[in-house]
Structures are given as C-alpha cells and as structure tokens.
Amino acid sequence: MAQTAVGLVKQAAVEAVQAEKPLELRFGSVLSSSPLTVRVEEKILLTSAFLIVPERLTDLLPGDRVALLRMQGGGRYLLLDRLGGEP
C-alpha cells in the first residue's frame, strides 16, 4: 500500500510540473523587422511587446527562422537564436 501512495504522489508531482509548463521551446519565422513580428507554429503572432530580444539578434530580417523559449505563464518569449537551413 505504501508504494502505491508514494507512486501516486510522484505522479501528481510530475503532472503538476507539466501543467505549469515552466519553459517550452518553440520555433517561428520573422514576418517583419520593424516592428518586430514573429509567427510561431503557423498560428501565433508575437509582437515586440511579447519578445525578449538579445542585442546580438536585433538585426533579424523577414524570413529568418528563429528558436524561442516560452517562459512560464506563456506571456513572454525569449528569442534564443536564428536558425539556418530550410524549414
């Protein structure tokens, strides 16, 4: 019985962390550079108000593919890097 209770507690803890989704990797494409707008997974449009952009990525151009990290709560995205190659 004790092992079952421990297993249930572990499962509940894992499910709680997954429900919070503290960080999530996403991919997108730059639609415009001024103002910066990024389309994520064909359905979400992010403007500069929702993006944290490192100084080294301030020269993004339309068509650039990017990796983003969705922060806890889903309201803000950190631009991680520009991606090379074809989608």
N, C-alpha and C positions, 0 to 999 in steps of 0.2 A: 504494500500500500504506500509506503514512504517513497519508493522510487517513482511511483505513478504521480504523486503530488509534486516531487521535485521536477519531473519531466514536464508537468503542466505549467509550473512556474517558469521554467526555462522557455517553453513555447510562448507563453504570454509575454515574456520579456522581448523575445525576438520579434514577435508580431507588433509590439508597441514601438520598437525602433523602426521597423519597416513602415509603419503607419505615419510616423513623423517625417520620413524621408529627409534626413538631415542634409544630405548632398546628393545631387544627381547629375551625371554627365549628359549633356545634350549637344547636338550638332546643328548648325544653321548656316545660312548664307546671308551675306550683306546685300541689302536691297538698295540702300543709299548711304552715302558717307556724310552728307550734311543736309538735314540732321541724320545722325546715325540711326539706321533702322535695320534690324536683323530678323529674318524669318527663321523660326525654329520648327523643324519637323513638319513643314508644309501647312501648319495651322495657327501658329502663334507668331504675332508680330511684336517685337520688342523695340521700344524707342530708347533713347539715351537715358531717360528717367529710370529705366529698369536695369541698365547696364553699368557695371563697374569695369572701366577700360584702363588697363595698364598703359603707361606712357609709350612703351615700345610698340603698341598697337593702335596708335592714333592715326596712322596712315592707311587704314582699311579702305578698300575700293569696292564698288558694286561688283558682285560675282564672287568675291572672296569667300571661301568656306572657312568656318571657324568652329572651335570647340568651346563650349561654355559649361560652367558649373553652376547649377541651380542651387541657390542657398536655401537653408531651412525656411519653411513657410512659402517658398516659391515666388516671392515678390521681387527678388533681385537675382541677377545673373552676373557672374564673374567671367569675363572674356579670358580664356586661357591662352589660346594661340590661334594662329592662322594655319590652315591645313593645306597640304599640297595634293596634287593629283586630281583625278576625276572622281565625282561623287559615286 
